[in-house]
Amino acid sequence: MTERIQDKLGIPVEATTFHKLGLDIIKMQTDSALKLQMKMCLIGFLCRHVGTTMLKKII
């Protein structure tokens, strides 16, 4: 994809997906933000599927 865009525009560019762009921005700001988000997603998933009572016993 990058090559095709560079060929058409005649200038160097970096083509990425929107998802990768977002992850790159988060990584530039702080790696801990991504880790915190992943942890919160995991806790939310466990609360929905295991239940908060069971989760409190585990933690």
N, C-alpha and C positions, 0 to 999 in steps of 0.2 A: 504494500500500500504506500509506504514511504517513497519507494522508488518511482512509482507512477505519478505521485503528486510532484515530486522533485522534477521529473521529466517535463510535466506540463507547465510548471511554474518557472522552471529554470533557475531556481534558488534552493539552497539547502533547507530542508524542513524536517521536523520530527513528527510523524503521525502516530497517534495513540488512540485507544478507545477512551470513551468518557470515564469509564470505571477506573482504568489505569491512571488517568490524569488526576482523578479524585484521590486515589491512594497515594500518588506521588506528592500531592499537596499536603496530605496529612503527614506523610513521612518527613517532609521538609520542616513542618512545624514542630512535631514531636512524635517520637515513636510510642511514647506512653499513652497518647490519646487513642491510638489504634488498639493497644492492649486493653485499655479501660473499656472501650466500646465492645470489644470481643468478649470481655468478661461479663459485661452487663447483658449482652445478648445471650450468653450461656446461662446466666442466672435466670433471665426471663424465660428461656426455653425450659429449664428445669422446673421453675415454678408452675408453668402451664402443664407440664407433662408428668411431673412427679408429685407436685403439690407442695405448698409452702410449709405445711406441718412436717412432712418427711424431710424436706430440704433443711429446715432448722435443726433437725436431729443429726443430719449428716455434717453440717457446718458446725 
